[in-house]
Amino acid sequence: MGVISRLIGAPGAVSALGEAAQDVAEVFTPNATRAQELSSEAQQAALAQLGAEYQSAGAGGFDRFVNGLNRLPRPLLAFGTLALFGYAMVDPDSFGRRMVGLNLVPEPLWWLLAAIVGFYFGAREAHYFRFRPVAAPPATAAVAEENPALEDWRAARG
């Protein structure tokens, strides 16, 4: 560009022409570098907002109450199932009447219960599956390739 600007006699004209060509080209095809910069800025802003939401754990009474409620379903289901076995042994007649009542529950309601419980525990499992720490691959011994020429060369050297 230095030679062209000296031939034309206008040192700034070549750079102005190049910038104009770049501006015209960006009308038809977007600037990929600028698009990546904007995408990076948007992602950084989203991460900053997410980080700001979790700065304080919220040690208020309501927050502690909700955290306690979030921890209840699994123990209640486990201990409730064990309590049903105990109840069946203590009062079999009453237990039988209640099981007959459960038999009268329509099938779509059972499907709804299964979906709710399945999604609850499935979401928890998916959360821990997505955010588990990634272990480093185990160190493996290098496997020697079978190469007769290399073996002959090694034997000749030593």
Contacts in CASP RR format, 6 or more apart in sequence:
PFRMAT RR
TARGET T0000
AUTHOR 0000-0000-0000
METHOD contacts of the structure
MODEL  1
MGVISRLIGAPGAVSALGEAAQDVAEVFTPNATRAQELSSEAQQAALAQL
GAEYQSAGAGGFDRFVNGLNRLPRPLLAFGTLALFGYAMVDPDSFGRRMV
GLNLVPEPLWWLLAAIVGFYFGAREAHYFRFRPVAAPPATAAVAEENPAL
EDWRAARG
1 14 0 8 1.000
1 15 0 8 1.000
2 11 0 8 1.000
2 14 0 8 1.000
4 14 0 8 1.000
5 11 0 8 1.000
5 12 0 8 1.000
5 13 0 8 1.000
5 14 0 8 1.000
8 14 0 8 1.000
57 63 0 8 1.000
73 120 0 8 1.000
74 121 0 8 1.000
77 117 0 8 1.000
84 95 0 8 1.000
87 94 0 8 1.000
87 95 0 8 1.000
88 95 0 8 1.000
88 96 0 8 1.000
END
